Amino acid sequence: MLLRNPEIFPTNEVLKDALGDAVFCVLESFVETVTSENYGLTVEWRYYNDGKSWLGKVTYKQKTVFWLSVWAGFFKTSFFFKEKHLEAIAALPVSTQIKEEFCSAKLIGRLIPMIIEINKVEDIPDLLTIIRFKKKLK
């Protein structure tokens, strides 16, 4: 994981240096999409002492939709779902790999993590499907 210095806020320049031009373009386009009027999400970067890194908390109104972290050559989105959502997630039109990894994920307390690594624009449609699903949950 990158972005470990609490003194260096993850500006676009810092993110571009960390990810490289190609992956930064994917991130920038993704963030523009989810923060647009269609999705209405907000990204708030904070330094977390427990993980010793900067994370993007992505919210819709007061609800956390997912977490964003930056790694060498890709970024990760981390969603958390309850067991009661398993069937609905299995029915989502997303890649089999995402569903298989989700089904085999270990519980964190009472939540099941869905962690998706993104490094190319082709990964974004599945991610947007999951975001729309998560926004609708109560």
ABEGO torsion letter per residue (X at the ends): XBGABAABBBBAAAAAAAAEAAAAAAAAAAAAAAABAAAGBBBBBBBBAAAGBBBBBBBBEABBABBBBBBBGBBBBBBBBBAAAAAAAAABBBBAAAAAAAAABBBBEABBBBBBBBABAAAAAAAAAAAAAAAABX
